[in-house]
């Protein structure tokens, strides 16, 4: 497993610690969950944009593929 260091302000660190404590998780677990949720959302957003572009330019893409 890889390690990533993220620098947080004192206020952000305190907020993360409070959220972790309130949810019964470690701060690292809360951070990892947030990163995973963001990656899922971005993957979906980019996929939808790619789908719209492909549909909009379907004729051109078909010609390029010939």
Secondary structure as GFF3:
##gff-version 3
##sequence-region A 1 66
A	DSSP	alpha_helix	10	23	.	.	.	ID=ss1
A	DSSP	alpha_helix	27	56	.	.	.	ID=ss2
A	DSSP	alpha_helix	58	65	.	.	.	ID=ss3
###
